[in-house]
Structures are given as C-alpha cells and as structure tokens.
C-alpha cells in the first residue's frame, strides 16, 4: 500500500448512509468546486435491522455516484463492534496515508450509538499518529497528517463552528439519500420499523437542514464542529459572509 491517491476531503462514517444524511450536500458542493472528495465507511451495516450488508454495499455505491465521489471505500470492521484498538487504528492510519486528505469529516465525539463514538476516536487518534514517521513503519507509507478534522451529527445543544450553504445541492443530496431504499420509509416493506424507516424521518432531515440554513440566512445548510482553533487568513472575508441584517 505504498502508492497514494490524494484527496482534498475524506468523510468517514461508521455505516453506509451516515455521511449522506449528515454532510452529503457539503460533499456534493465540494465536488462541484473541483475538489477530490471521498467517503470511507467503517463497516457495511450488516447488523442493521433492515437490509443486508450486500444490499447496503450496493446502495452505498449508488449514493457515491449521485454525489460524484472520487472514491468510496470501506474499512471492513464488523458492524456493531467498531472499537478503538491498535488494529483498527493502524487500518485507519494506512487509509489516511494512502488518501492523504487535507480535511477529514467524521462523527461528533458524543453520540448514543457506540459505533459513532468509536469511529470518532479512531479517526482522531489515527489522524495524529499518521504524522509520526516511525508509527507503522512496516506499512511502507510516508507519514501524513490532515490539516483539520471536522465533526458532523452533533447534539442540538452544541453550537456549530461553521455552516455550509447547500441550497443549490439539496436535490443531488436527496438523490444520494434515496439510494438507501432498504433503510427508508417503504409502506410495502415487511421488515421492522426503525427511526430511519419512519415516514417522518426525511421530514426531520429537511427540517434540520432548514434550521442550519436559517442561521446563515439561506434555504438549506449543513453544520460542523471543529475542536481546534481555526487559522483564518482573511477575517473580513470570513466574517462578512453572513446573513444580511437588513433584509
């Protein structure tokens, strides 16, 4: 695994569909701006109440096409058993050194689902030690450390660090989300109902996008939290990109 495939942004989700629901619009927007964007799923979602690992793998590829991703990969960890271990950390380090993403997006560090929490732990630790030349030297890769790790899917009580306008990309995001037919509302399905398969889920997803959009005066948006201080080159340009106070 000595070769590399340079990405500008890599979104890491515990399961197929986590990334689409949380930051799919942002990834579509980045791709439209010419950035190389990829998604790495930790597991195939085979433990999910609905669907199978094989079905969800097909759905993930369909969603990747809808988002125009440069790559979609899977770490092949067992669903429901994603843990921070030396093995999982080395696997993540090798993916980071292979894709060399400038920015990584992943889960927030507090979440009811342990797979989400542990994914965040694995990513954050791997992002650091991937920059140590002597760590996993047997892997034969050059050291690399991403510039920033941003977090999605955070609690309502947490204020976002930044918000991305996705108003022009909502339809494309919806197409990616709709790829997960096994997980979403289907009145003809005989499988047990889940939070995602309820008829109200997509309405809640849209409401969340509209709420974040309202924070910056746009139709729809996605929000992120960054734990470390941001290095701002032009504070005037950054701080003037807000909602019009006189509209």
N, C-alpha and C positions, 0 to 999 in steps of 0.2 A: 504494500500500500504506500509506496514511496512517491507516486505521482500525486498531483494536486488538481483540483477543479475549483478555481476561485469564484466565490460568491460574494455579492455585496451584503445580502441579508439571508439569514437562515432562521426559520421559525421552527421551534422544537415543541411538539405536543405529545402528551402521554399516549393519546389514542387518535386514530384517524377521525377527523371531524372537529377535534378540539381547536385546531388552528383556524379552520374555516369559520367556525362560529365566533371566534374571538378577534381575529385580525385578518380575515380573508380579504376584506376590502382594502386594507393597507397594503397587503402583498400585491394585489392586482394593480393598485396605484403605482407602487414601486416598479413593477414590471413595465407599466406604460411609460414610465420615465426613463426606461432604458437600463435599469439595474438588473443584475442577475440574481434571481430570488429562488430559494429552495425551501423545502419542508422536510423535516426529519421526524417521523413518528417513532415513539419508543417501543410500542407494541402494536399488534394487529387488531386488538379489540375483540379477541376470540372469546373472552369471558363475559362479554356484554349480554344482556337479557335478550336482545333481539339480533337476528342475523348471525353470521358465522365469520370466522377470520378470513375465509376465502372471499365471501361476499363483500366484506368491508375493504379488502385489498383492492378489489375491482372498483368499488365506489371511490376509494382514495385516488386511484389513477384517473378516473373520470373527473374528479374535482381538480386534480393537478392540471389537466388540460384546460378546464374552464378558467383557471387562474393564470394560465400561461407560465407555469413554473419552469425553471431551467432543469430542476431535478426534484424527484420525490424519493426519499429513502426511508428505511426502517431499521431500527437498531436490533430488532428481533428479541426483545426482552419479553418474558411471559406476562401477559395481561393480568392485572391484579397482584402482581408480585414484582413490581418495579421498586428496587431498593438501591440505596447508595452503598455500593460495595466497591472493592478495588477493581473487580472485573467490569462492572458497569461504568466506572469512571474511566478506565483505560479505553473501553469501547468508544465512549464519547470523545475522549481526547483524540483518538485516531480519526474520528469523523471531523472534528474541528480542524485538525491539521491538514486533512485532505481537502475540505471545502474552503478553509481559510476565510470565513465570513467576517466582514468588517463589523457587522452588528448581528447579535442573536436576540430573538424574541422567544420568550418561554413563559411558563406559568408563574403566577404570583406565589410567594413562599408560604402563604397560609391558605388552606383550602380544605373543605370537608373530605375530598377524595384523596387518599394517601398516594395514589399514583401521580397525582398532580404535584403534590408537595415534594415527593421524592425526585420527580423529574427536575423540578427547580433546583434541588440540592445537587443533583448530578451535574446539571449544566453549569451552575455557578462554580463549583469546585473544578470541574474539567476545564472551564474557560480560563481559570487561573493557572493550573498546573500544566496546561498545554503550552504555556510560555516558558516553561523550565526546560532547558536543553537536555538535562540528564534524566528527566522523567520519561519512562517508557522508551529509553534509547534503543531497545531491541526492536521497536516498531519501524525503525529506519526512516522516520519522518523528521522534517525540520520543525523546530519549535514555532509556535504561533499563538498569539493571544488576541482575541477580538477586542475592539475598542470599547464596546458597551454591551451590556445585557439589559434589555427592556422586558417588562413583565406585563402580561395580559391576564384577564379573568380574575380581577381583584374584587374584594368586597365593596359594597355600596358606600361604606363608611370611609373608604380610603380615597383621598383626592388624587386625581391623575397628575402626573408630571407634565405630560403633553398630550394633545388631542389631534388626531389626523382627520381632515375633511375627506370623506369618501363618497360624497353626494353623487358624483359622476360615475361611480363604480358599484353602486348598490345592486344594479341588475346583474352584473357579472358575478358579484359575490353570491347573490341569491341562486344563480345557476350552479355555482360550486356547492353551496349548502344543499341544494335539491338533489345532488348526486347521491346523498346518503339516504336513499329511499327506505332501506331496512330499518333506519333509526327514527324516521319522522312519521308524522300522522298519516295513517292509511286506514280508512274505515273498513276495508275488506281484510285487513290482517287478522290472523288468529293468534298472534303472539301476545304475550302480556304487555300491558301498557307501562310506559316509563315516563319520566319527566320530559324527555325529548319527543316522545311519540304522542304526547297530548296535543289536542287541537290548538291549545293556547301558546305552545312553545314558540313558534315562529313570530307570533304577535309580540311576545315578550322580547324576542331578539330585536325586532324592529323598534320597539319602544326604547330599548337600551341605546340603540344607535341614534335615535332622535333625541334622547336625553343628552348624550355626549355632544351631539350636534348643537343643541341649544346653548351649551356652554361657550361655544365659539361663534354663534350666530349663523350656523349653516344647517342644511336639512338633515344630514346624517354624518356620523363620525364614529371613530374608534379611539379608545384611550389606552394609555400605557403608563406604567410607573417605572422610574429609574431610581435605583437605590443610591448610586454615587452622584457626586456633583457633576454637572454638565459644563463643558468648556465651550462657552459661547464666543464666537468670533465677532459677530455684529449684533449687539444687544438692541440697537434701534430697529434693525430689520426684523429681529425676532419678536420684540415686544409690540411692534406696530401691526403685526398680523393677528388681529383680534377682531371681535365683533364691533361694528360701527355703533358707537354710543349714541349717535344722533338719529339713527334710523327708526 
